[in-house]
């Protein structure tokens, strides 16, 4: 990659990660133990991956994960979890969960259907990461009436990840209806 082109990609990555971070602060609703439905915060990192490929998508996803961790650190500390649970939460609820969004471009060569499948795969991987965390770390916070931490984690994490996935896919599909956005999505890596 030429020096100027690499600089352009790095700037594009920074702008899209910044946009994702700002959008993550606009919450439709927020759950008490983490997780929220945001105003399309997953879309910019997905677009980065679809436009520039998974390498840049994962780089952008990891940077986004670090910013989300920084923004959520005080809340995690306030839960009073053990040091081992804290490490698990950082890995599964932040670093891994947000980095995998960068895989949204994995099927980008297959057009609109590839874009949709890539976004869905990335969201399912994010959901899986939260599911592991919820099952292994947050079972102590299960409300009465729940006996299985796995199913509680499925319901809890699904309650925000499913709407987040639907909104992200719908927005991406709506944007592909515009000629300008189709031009932006053209693979350039």
Helices and strands as residue ranges (DSSP letters): H 3-24, E 27-30, E 36-38, H 43-52, H 54-78, H 83-89, I 90-95, H 96-99, G 100-105, G 108-110, H 111-136, G 138-141, H 149-175, H 179-185
